[in-house]
Amino acid sequence: MIRSCYSDAEPHVTKDGSEIRELMHPARHGNRAQSLAEATVAPGARTSLHLHAVTEEIYYITQGAGRMTLGGETFDVAAGDTVCIPPGTAHCLENTGAVALRILCACSPAYSHGDTVLVPAVSERRHPS
């Protein structure tokens, strides 16, 4: 049996700026093909626009409200919503509410810092002169 306890999952900050607790990850728990983490975004905070070249993510919002950018779309999300993020799709999440925005993040294959690529926002991109 592979099992983890929430209290044993020490939070850390990922490349995108969110606080993550790895609830199940092959590198730590011995499972094989996927990971599950809880991400927390503080009120008024926003994760950096990023993508995962190989990993598909599924976000399930467990608390709070926010604004999600996914590819060319931006839309509101709230507790109870689920969003699938295909590999190679730029995304970020802003907490627009008054409480912490909490998200369960399921990744297949498992999350890897090496598969996370920060993407400059459109306003930050340089255009050839």
DSSP file (Angstrom, degrees, kcal/mol; ACC not computed):
  #  RESIDUE AA STRUCTURE BP1 BP2  ACC     N-H-->O    O-->H-N    N-H-->O    O-->H-N    TCO  KAPPA ALPHA  PHI   PSI    X-CA   Y-CA   Z-CA
    1    1 A M              0   0    0      0, 0.0     2,-0.5     0, 0.0     0, 0.0   0.000 360.0 360.0 360.0 133.1    0.0    0.0    0.0
    2    2 A I        +     0   0    0      2,-0.0     2,-0.3    28,-0.0    28,-0.1  -0.939 360.0 161.5-106.8 123.5    1.3    3.5   -0.9
    3    3 A R        -     0   0    0     -2,-0.5     2,-0.3    26,-0.1    21,-0.0  -0.979  19.0-169.3-143.0 148.3   -0.1    6.1    1.5
    4    4 A S        -     0   0    0     -2,-0.3     2,-0.4    20,-0.0    19,-0.1  -0.957  15.2-137.1-136.1 159.8    0.8    9.7    2.5
    5    5 A C    >>  -     0   0    0     -2,-0.3     3,-1.7     1,-0.1     4,-0.6  -0.953  16.2-133.8-117.7 136.0   -0.4   12.1    5.2
    6    6 A Y  G >4 S+     0   0    0     -2,-0.4     3,-1.5     1,-0.3    -1,-0.1   0.879 106.4  58.8 -52.9 -41.9   -1.1   15.7    4.6
    7    7 A S  G 34 S+     0   0    0      1,-0.3    -1,-0.3    -3,-0.1    -3,-0.0   0.716 102.7  53.9 -65.3 -20.0    0.9   16.7    7.7
    8    8 A D  G <4 S+     0   0    0     -3,-1.7     2,-1.2     1,-0.1    -1,-0.3   0.580  85.0  94.0 -87.8 -10.8    4.0   15.1    6.2
    9    9 A A    <<  -     0   0    0     -3,-1.5    -1,-0.1    -4,-0.6    14,-0.1  -0.687  68.5-154.2 -88.1  95.1    3.8   17.0    2.9
   10   10 A E        -     0   0    0     -2,-1.2    12,-0.5    12,-0.1     2,-0.1  -0.499  18.6-119.5 -69.4 131.4    6.0   20.0    3.5
   11   11 A P        +     0   0    0      0, 0.0     2,-0.3     0, 0.0    10,-0.2  -0.417  36.7 173.1 -71.2 147.1    5.0   23.0    1.4
   12   12 A H  E     -A   20   0A   0      8,-2.1     8,-3.5    -2,-0.1     2,-0.5  -0.963  32.8-109.6-145.9 162.2    7.5   24.5   -1.1
   13   13 A V  E     -A   19   0A   0     -2,-0.3     6,-0.2     6,-0.2     2,-0.1  -0.822  31.7-151.3 -98.8 130.4    7.3   27.1   -3.8
   14   14 A T    >   -     0   0    0      4,-2.1     3,-1.9    -2,-0.5    99,-0.0  -0.316  36.5 -88.6 -91.1 177.7    7.5   26.0   -7.5
   15   15 A K  T 3  S+     0   0    0      1,-0.3    -1,-0.1     2,-0.1    33,-0.0   0.806 125.8  57.0 -55.4 -32.8    8.8   27.8  -10.5
   16   16 A D  T 3  S-     0   0    0      2,-0.1    32,-3.0    31,-0.1    -1,-0.3   0.530 117.4-110.1 -82.7  -4.0    5.4   29.4  -11.2
   17   17 A G  S <  S+     0   0    0     -3,-1.9     2,-0.2     1,-0.3    -2,-0.1   0.447  74.4 128.4  94.9   0.3    5.3   31.0   -7.7
   18   18 A S        -     0   0    0     30,-0.1    -4,-2.1    23,-0.1     2,-0.5  -0.578  62.9-116.0 -88.2 154.4    2.6   28.8   -6.1
   19   19 A E  E     -AB  13  40A   0     21,-2.0    21,-2.4    -6,-0.2     2,-0.4  -0.788  39.6-166.6 -87.4 127.9    2.9   27.0   -2.8
   20   20 A I  E     -AB  12  39A   0     -8,-3.5    -8,-2.1    -2,-0.5     2,-0.5  -0.917  22.5-166.0-122.3 140.7    2.8   23.3   -3.4
   21   21 A R  E     - B   0  38A   0     17,-2.1    17,-2.3    -2,-0.4     2,-0.9  -0.983  22.9-140.3-119.0 115.8    2.3   20.3   -1.1
   22   22 A E  E     + B   0  37A   0     -2,-0.5    15,-0.3   -12,-0.5     3,-0.2  -0.671  23.8 177.2 -76.1 108.8    3.2   17.0   -2.9
   23   23 A L  E    S+     0   0A   0     13,-1.9     2,-0.3    -2,-0.9    14,-0.2   0.790  74.0   4.7 -83.8 -31.0    0.5   14.6   -1.7
   24   24 A M  E    S+ B   0  36A   0     12,-2.0    12,-2.5    -3,-0.1    -1,-0.3  -0.889  73.9 156.6-155.8 122.9    1.7   11.7   -3.9
   25   25 A H    >>> -     0   0    0     -2,-0.3     4,-3.7    10,-0.2     3,-1.4  -0.985  43.6-128.4-150.0 136.6    4.7   11.7   -6.1
   26   26 A P  H 3>5S+     0   0    0      0, 0.0     4,-1.1     0, 0.0    -1,-0.1   0.851 108.0  57.8 -54.0 -37.9    6.9    8.9   -7.5
   27   27 A A  H 345S+     0   0    0      1,-0.2     5,-0.0     2,-0.1     0, 0.0   0.763 123.5  22.6 -66.1 -23.7   10.1   10.4   -6.3
   28   28 A R  H <45S+     0   0    0     -3,-1.4    -1,-0.2     3,-0.0    -4,-0.0   0.753 133.2  30.7-111.0 -35.2    8.9   10.5   -2.8
   29   29 A H  H  <5S-     0   0    0     -4,-3.7    -2,-0.1     2,-0.1   -26,-0.1   0.596  94.9-118.5-110.4 -13.4    6.2    7.8   -2.4
   30   30 A G     << +     0   0    0     -4,-1.1    -3,-0.1    -5,-0.6   -28,-0.0   0.460  63.2 137.8  90.5  -0.2    7.0    5.1   -4.9
   31   31 A N        -     0   0    0     -6,-0.3    -1,-0.2     1,-0.1    -2,-0.1  -0.236  46.9-136.4 -68.9 173.8    4.0    5.3   -7.1
   32   32 A R  S    S+     0   0    0     -5,-0.0    78,-0.2    -7,-0.0    -1,-0.1   0.900  70.8  16.8-106.5 -45.3    4.7    5.0  -10.8
   33   33 A A  S    S+     0   0    0     76,-0.1     2,-0.3    75,-0.0    77,-0.1   0.508 106.4  30.0-122.9  -5.3    3.0    7.3  -13.3
   34   34 A Q        -     0   0    0     75,-0.2     2,-0.3    74,-0.2    74,-0.2  -0.934  53.8-140.5-150.4 169.0    1.3   10.4  -11.9
   35   35 A S  E     - C   0 107A   0     72,-2.2    72,-2.6    -2,-0.3     2,-0.4  -0.950   3.8-157.6-134.3 158.4    1.4   12.9   -9.1
   36   36 A L  E     +BC  24 106A   0    -12,-2.5   -12,-2.0    -2,-0.3   -13,-1.9  -0.995  21.3 165.9-135.8 128.1   -1.1   14.7   -6.9
   37   37 A A  E     -BC  22 105A   0     68,-2.0    68,-3.4    -2,-0.4     2,-0.5  -0.938  33.2-128.7-138.0 159.1   -0.4   18.0   -5.2
   38   38 A E  E     -BC  21 104A   0    -17,-2.3   -17,-2.1    -2,-0.3     2,-0.4  -0.963  25.6-162.4-107.8 124.6   -2.3   20.8   -3.4
   39   39 A A  E     -BC  20 103A   0     64,-3.2    64,-2.5    -2,-0.5     2,-0.4  -0.846   1.2-162.1-103.9 143.2   -1.4   24.3   -4.7
   40   40 A T  E     -BC  19 102A   0    -21,-2.4   -21,-2.0    -2,-0.4     2,-0.5  -0.994   6.0-171.7-127.1 129.9   -2.2   27.4   -2.7
   41   41 A V  E     - C   0 101A   0     60,-2.5    60,-2.7    -2,-0.4     3,-0.1  -0.985  24.9-129.4-120.9 121.1   -2.4   30.9   -4.2
   42   42 A A    >   -     0   0    0     -2,-0.5     3,-2.4    58,-0.2    53,-0.4  -0.232  40.3 -78.5 -67.3 155.1   -2.7   33.8   -1.6
   43   43 A P  T 3  S+     0   0    0      0, 0.0    -1,-0.2     0, 0.0    53,-0.1  -0.301 120.3  12.3 -53.8 132.3   -5.4   36.4   -2.0
   44   44 A G  T 3  S+     0   0    0     51,-1.3     2,-0.1    53,-0.3    52,-0.1   0.325 104.6 117.8  82.2  -8.1   -4.3   39.0   -4.7
   45   45 A A    <   -     0   0    0     -3,-2.4    50,-2.8    49,-0.0     2,-0.3  -0.473  45.4-160.6 -91.7 163.9   -1.4   36.8   -5.9
   46   46 A R  B     -F   94   0B   0     48,-0.2    48,-0.2    -2,-0.1     2,-0.1  -0.998  16.7-125.2-143.0 139.5   -0.9   35.2   -9.3
   47   47 A T        -     0   0    0     46,-2.5   -30,-0.2    -2,-0.3     2,-0.2  -0.471  40.3 -97.6 -77.3 159.0    1.2   32.4  -10.6
   48   48 A S        -     0   0    0    -32,-3.0     2,-0.2    -2,-0.1    43,-0.1  -0.504  42.5 -99.0 -74.5 145.5    3.6   33.0  -13.4
   49   49 A L        +     0   0    0     70,-0.2    70,-2.8    -2,-0.2     2,-0.3  -0.499  65.3 148.4 -63.2 128.0    2.5   32.1  -16.9
   50   50 A H  E     -GH  91 118B   0     41,-2.1    41,-2.7    68,-0.3     2,-0.3  -0.938  32.1-150.8-154.5 171.2    4.0   28.7  -17.7
   51   51 A L  E     - H   0 117B   0     66,-1.9    66,-2.8    -2,-0.3     2,-0.5  -0.949  15.1-132.6-144.6 166.1    3.6   25.5  -19.5
   52   52 A H  E     - H   0 116B   0     -2,-0.3    36,-3.3    37,-0.3    37,-0.3  -0.991  12.1-154.4-122.2 120.4    4.6   21.9  -19.2
   53   53 A A  S    S+     0   0    0     62,-1.1    -1,-0.1    -2,-0.5    63,-0.1   0.855  90.7  10.9 -64.3 -36.8    6.0   20.4  -22.4
   54   54 A V  S    S+     0   0    0     61,-0.2     2,-0.2    33,-0.1    -1,-0.1   0.743 106.1  90.5-113.0 -35.1    5.0   16.8  -21.6
   55   55 A T        -     0   0    0     60,-0.2     2,-0.5    31,-0.1    33,-0.2  -0.463  55.6-151.7 -80.6 135.2    2.7   16.8  -18.6
   56   56 A E  E     -D  108   0A   0     52,-2.4    52,-2.1    -2,-0.2     2,-0.4  -0.877  20.8-160.6 -94.1 134.4   -1.1   17.0  -18.7
   57   57 A E  E     -DE 107  85A   0     28,-2.2    28,-3.4    -2,-0.5     2,-0.4  -0.891  13.8-161.2-116.0 147.9   -2.6   18.6  -15.6
   58   58 A I  E     -DE 106  84A   0     48,-2.3    48,-2.7    -2,-0.4     2,-0.5  -0.995  11.6-159.3-123.6 124.8   -6.0   18.5  -14.1
   59   59 A Y  E     -DE 105  83A   0     24,-3.0    24,-2.5    -2,-0.4     2,-0.5  -0.876   7.1-172.2-101.6 132.2   -6.9   21.3  -11.6
   60   60 A Y  E     -DE 104  82A   0     44,-2.3    44,-2.9    -2,-0.5     2,-0.5  -0.975  20.4-139.7-121.8 115.3   -9.8   20.8   -9.2
   61   61 A I  E     +D  103   0A   0     20,-2.6    19,-3.1    -2,-0.5    42,-0.2  -0.623  26.5 172.0 -78.4 120.2  -10.6   24.0   -7.3
   62   62 A T  E     +     0   0A   0     40,-2.4     2,-0.3    -2,-0.5    41,-0.2   0.653  64.4  13.5-102.2 -19.7  -11.3   23.1   -3.6
   63   63 A Q  E    S+D  102   0A   0     39,-1.4    39,-2.0    36,-0.0    -1,-0.3  -0.979 101.4   5.8-157.4 141.3  -11.5   26.6   -2.1
   64   64 A G        -     0   0    0     -2,-0.3    15,-1.5    37,-0.2     2,-0.3  -0.301  69.4 -85.3  91.4-169.1  -11.7   30.2   -3.2
   65   65 A A  E     +I   78   0B   0     34,-0.3    31,-1.2    13,-0.2    32,-1.0  -0.982  43.9 153.9-144.3 150.6  -12.2   32.0   -6.5
   66   66 A G  E     -IJ  77  95B   0     11,-2.7    11,-2.6    -2,-0.3     2,-0.5  -0.921  40.5-100.1-161.0-174.6   -9.8   33.1   -9.2
   67   67 A R  E     -IJ  76  94B   0     27,-2.4    27,-2.5    -2,-0.3     2,-0.4  -0.991  34.1-157.6-125.7 122.1   -9.2   34.0  -12.9
   68   68 A M  E     -IJ  75  93B   0      7,-3.3     7,-2.4    -2,-0.5     2,-0.5  -0.837   8.1-158.4-105.9 135.0   -7.5   31.3  -15.1
   69   69 A T  E     +IJ  74  92B   0     23,-2.5    23,-1.8    -2,-0.4     2,-0.4  -0.965  17.8 172.6-106.6 127.0   -5.6   31.9  -18.2
   70   70 A L  E >   -IJ  73  91B   0      3,-2.8     3,-2.0    -2,-0.5     2,-0.2  -0.918  61.7 -51.8-139.0 106.2   -5.4   28.8  -20.4
   71   71 A G  T 3  S-     0   0    0     19,-3.4    18,-0.0    -2,-0.4    14,-0.0  -0.485 123.8 -17.2  61.1-127.2   -3.9   29.2  -23.9
   72   72 A G  T 3  S+     0   0    0     -2,-0.2     2,-0.3    -3,-0.1    -1,-0.3   0.337 123.0  87.0 -90.7   6.1   -5.8   32.1  -25.5
   73   73 A E  E <   -I   70   0B   0     -3,-2.0    -3,-2.8     2,-0.0     2,-0.4  -0.803  52.1-168.0-110.3 149.3   -8.7   32.1  -23.0
   74   74 A T  E     +I   69   0B   0     -2,-0.3     2,-0.3    -5,-0.2    -5,-0.2  -0.999  22.0 156.9-131.5 132.6   -9.2   33.7  -19.7
   75   75 A F  E     -I   68   0B   0     -7,-2.4    -7,-3.3    -2,-0.4     2,-0.2  -0.980  40.7 -96.8-153.2 159.6  -12.2   32.7  -17.4
   76   76 A D  E     -I   67   0B   0     -2,-0.3     2,-0.3    -9,-0.2    -9,-0.2  -0.519  34.9-170.0 -79.3 146.2  -13.3   32.7  -13.8
   77   77 A V  E     +I   66   0B   0    -11,-2.6   -11,-2.7    -2,-0.2     2,-0.3  -0.955   7.3 172.6-132.6 154.8  -12.9   29.6  -11.7
   78   78 A A  E >   -I   65   0B   0     -2,-0.3     3,-2.4   -13,-0.2   -17,-0.3  -0.950  47.2 -52.3-152.8 169.2  -14.3   28.8   -8.2
   79   79 A A  T 3  S+     0   0    0    -15,-1.5   -17,-0.2    -2,-0.3     3,-0.1  -0.176 123.4  30.3 -48.3 131.5  -14.6   25.9   -5.7
   80   80 A G  T 3  S+     0   0    0    -19,-3.1    -1,-0.3     1,-0.4     2,-0.2   0.216  91.6 121.6 100.1 -12.9  -16.0   22.8   -7.5
   81   81 A D    <   -     0   0    0     -3,-2.4   -20,-2.6   -20,-0.1     2,-0.4  -0.555  44.7-158.7 -84.5 149.4  -14.6   23.7  -10.9
   82   82 A T  E     -E   60   0A   0    -22,-0.2     2,-0.4    -2,-0.2   -22,-0.2  -0.991   7.2-172.3-127.0 135.6  -12.3   21.3  -12.8
   83   83 A V  E     -E   59   0A   0    -24,-2.5   -24,-3.0    -2,-0.4     2,-0.5  -0.996  13.4-148.4-131.3 131.5   -9.9   22.4  -15.6
   84   84 A C  E     -E   58   0A   0     -2,-0.4   -26,-0.2   -26,-0.2    -2,-0.0  -0.871  10.2-161.3 -98.5 130.6   -7.8   20.2  -17.9
   85   85 A I  E     -E   57   0A   0    -28,-3.4   -28,-2.2    -2,-0.5     3,-0.1  -0.922  12.6-145.3-114.9 105.1   -4.5   21.7  -19.1
   86   86 A P    >   -     0   0    0      0, 0.0     3,-1.6     0, 0.0   -34,-0.3  -0.298  34.2 -86.1 -67.0 152.9   -3.1   19.9  -22.1
   87   87 A P  T 3  S+     0   0    0      0, 0.0   -34,-0.2     0, 0.0   -31,-0.1  -0.272 114.9  23.6 -54.8 143.2    0.7   19.6  -22.5
   88   88 A G  T 3  S+     0   0    0    -36,-3.3     2,-0.6   -33,-0.2   -35,-0.1   0.492  90.3 128.0  80.0   3.8    2.3   22.6  -24.1
   89   89 A T    <   -     0   0    0     -3,-1.6   -37,-0.3   -37,-0.3    -1,-0.2  -0.842  58.3-130.1 -99.8 120.4   -0.5   25.0  -23.1
   90   90 A A        +     0   0    0     -2,-0.6   -19,-3.4   -39,-0.1     2,-0.3  -0.413  39.7 164.0 -65.9 138.7    0.5   28.2  -21.3
   91   91 A H  E     +GJ  50  70B   0    -41,-2.7   -41,-2.1   -21,-0.2     2,-0.3  -0.993  18.0 170.6-154.5 157.0   -1.5   28.8  -18.2
   92   92 A C  E     - J   0  69B   0    -23,-1.8   -23,-2.5    -2,-0.3     2,-0.4  -0.960  19.1-139.7-159.3 168.3   -1.6   30.8  -14.9
   93   93 A L  E     - J   0  68B   0     -2,-0.3   -46,-2.5   -25,-0.2     2,-0.4  -0.997   7.3-162.5-141.5 130.5   -4.0   31.4  -12.1
   94   94 A E  E     -FJ  46  67B   0    -27,-2.5   -27,-2.4    -2,-0.4     2,-0.8  -0.940  20.8-131.5-113.9 134.3   -4.8   34.6  -10.2
   95   95 A N  E     + J   0  66B   0    -50,-2.8   -51,-1.3    -2,-0.4   -29,-0.3  -0.765  29.1 171.6 -84.2 114.4   -6.6   34.6   -6.8
   96   96 A T        +     0   0    0    -31,-1.2   -30,-0.2    -2,-0.8    -1,-0.1   0.348  52.0  82.8-101.8   3.1   -9.4   37.2   -7.1
   97   97 A G  S    S-     0   0    0    -32,-1.0   -53,-0.3     2,-0.3     4,-0.1  -0.270  85.1-111.9-101.9-173.3  -11.0   36.3   -3.8
   98   98 A A  S    S+     0   0    0    -55,-0.1     2,-0.3    -2,-0.1    -1,-0.0   0.479  95.1  56.0 -98.8  -6.7  -10.5   37.1   -0.1
   99   99 A V  S    S-     0   0    0    -34,-0.1   -34,-0.3   -57,-0.1    -2,-0.3  -0.809 102.0 -74.4-121.9 164.6   -9.4   33.6    1.0
  100  100 A A        -     0   0    0     -2,-0.3     2,-0.6   -36,-0.1   -58,-0.2  -0.303  43.7-130.2 -56.2 136.8   -6.6   31.4   -0.2
  101  101 A L  E     -C   41   0A   0    -60,-2.7   -60,-2.5   -37,-0.1     2,-0.4  -0.838  28.0-166.3 -89.6 121.1   -7.3   29.7   -3.5
  102  102 A R  E     -CD  40  63A   0    -39,-2.0   -40,-2.4    -2,-0.6   -39,-1.4  -0.931   8.0-179.1-117.5 135.4   -6.6   26.0   -3.1
  103  103 A I  E     -CD  39  61A   0    -64,-2.5   -64,-3.2    -2,-0.4     2,-0.5  -0.996  24.9-140.2-135.0 132.4   -6.3   23.6   -6.0
  104  104 A L  E     -CD  38  60A   0    -44,-2.9   -44,-2.3    -2,-0.4     2,-0.6  -0.844  25.7-159.5 -85.9 128.3   -5.7   19.8   -6.3
  105  105 A C  E     -CD  37  59A   0    -68,-3.4   -68,-2.0    -2,-0.5     2,-0.5  -0.940   8.7-169.8-116.5 112.1   -3.3   19.3   -9.2
  106  106 A A  E     -CD  36  58A   0    -48,-2.7   -48,-2.3    -2,-0.6     2,-0.4  -0.890  11.5-170.0-100.6 128.5   -3.2   15.9  -10.8
  107  107 A C  E     -CD  35  57A   0    -72,-2.6   -72,-2.2    -2,-0.5   -50,-0.2  -0.959  11.5-144.3-125.1 135.9   -0.3   15.4  -13.2
  108  108 A S  E    S+ D   0  56A   0    -52,-2.1   -52,-2.4    -2,-0.4     2,-0.2  -0.942  95.2  26.8-142.3 121.1    0.5   12.7  -15.7
  109  109 A P  S    S-     0   0    0      0, 0.0   -75,-0.2     0, 0.0   -74,-0.2   0.672 125.0 -87.5 -61.8 174.0    3.3   12.0  -16.1
  110  110 A A        -     0   0    0     -2,-0.2    -2,-0.1   -78,-0.2   -85,-0.1  -0.076  53.4 -84.3 -55.5 149.5    4.3   13.2  -12.6
  111  111 A Y        -     0   0    0     -4,-0.2     2,-0.3     3,-0.0    -1,-0.1  -0.213  49.3-177.6 -54.3 140.0    5.2   16.8  -12.1
  112  112 A S    >   -     0   0    0     -3,-0.1     3,-1.3     1,-0.1     4,-0.2  -0.984  32.0-143.0-143.0 131.5    8.8   17.8  -12.8
  113  113 A H  G >  S+     0   0    0     -2,-0.3     3,-1.6     1,-0.3    -1,-0.1   0.875 105.9  60.6 -57.3 -35.6   10.5   21.1  -12.4
  114  114 A G  G 3  S+     0   0    0      1,-0.3    -1,-0.3    -3,-0.1    -3,-0.0   0.707 101.1  52.8 -66.2 -19.8   12.4   20.3  -15.6
  115  115 A D  G <  S+     0   0    0     -3,-1.3   -62,-1.1   -63,-0.1     2,-0.6   0.358  89.9  95.6 -94.9   3.8    9.1   20.1  -17.5
  116  116 A T  E <   -H   52   0B   0     -3,-1.6     2,-0.5    -4,-0.2   -64,-0.2  -0.864  53.2-175.3-101.1 121.6    8.0   23.6  -16.3
  117  117 A V  E     -H   51   0B   0    -66,-2.8   -66,-1.9    -2,-0.6     2,-0.2  -0.968  20.7-135.6-120.0 119.4    8.8   26.4  -18.7
  118  118 A L  E     -H   50   0B   0     -2,-0.5   -68,-0.3   -68,-0.2   -69,-0.1  -0.546  20.1-154.4 -72.2 137.7    8.1   30.0  -17.8
  119  119 A V        -     0   0    0    -70,-2.8   -70,-0.2    -2,-0.2     3,-0.1  -0.960  16.1-121.7-117.8 123.7    6.4   32.0  -20.6
  120  120 A P        -     0   0    0      0, 0.0     5,-0.1     0, 0.0   -70,-0.0  -0.378  34.2-110.1 -61.9 140.4    6.8   35.8  -20.8
  121  121 A A    >>  -     0   0    0      1,-0.1     3,-1.9     3,-0.1     4,-1.0  -0.314  32.5-104.5 -64.4 156.4    3.4   37.5  -20.8
  122  122 A V  G >4 S+     0   0    0      1,-0.3     3,-0.8     2,-0.2    -1,-0.1   0.872 123.3  54.4 -52.2 -41.3    2.4   39.1  -24.1
  123  123 A S  G 34 S+     0   0    0      1,-0.2    -1,-0.3     3,-0.0    -2,-0.0   0.707 109.0  49.4 -68.2 -18.4    3.3   42.6  -22.8
  124  124 A E  G <4 S+     0   0    0     -3,-1.9    -1,-0.2     2,-0.1    -2,-0.2   0.605  87.3 103.8 -94.9 -13.3    6.8   41.3  -21.8
  125  125 A R    <<  -     0   0    0     -4,-1.0     2,-0.4    -3,-0.8    -4,-0.0  -0.460  67.7-133.4 -73.9 138.9    7.6   39.7  -25.2
  126  126 A R        -     0   0    0     -2,-0.2    -2,-0.1     3,-0.0    -1,-0.1  -0.741  14.0-149.0 -91.6 138.7    9.9   41.7  -27.5
  127  127 A H        -     0   0    0     -2,-0.4     0, 0.0     1,-0.0     0, 0.0  -0.859  28.7-100.4-105.4 142.2    9.0   42.1  -31.1
  128  128 A P              0   0    0      0, 0.0    -1,-0.0     0, 0.0     0, 0.0  -0.305 360.0 360.0 -59.8 142.0   11.7   42.3  -33.8
  129  129 A S              0   0    0     -3,-0.0    -2,-0.0     0, 0.0    -3,-0.0   0.432 360.0 360.0 -90.7 360.0   12.4   45.8  -34.9
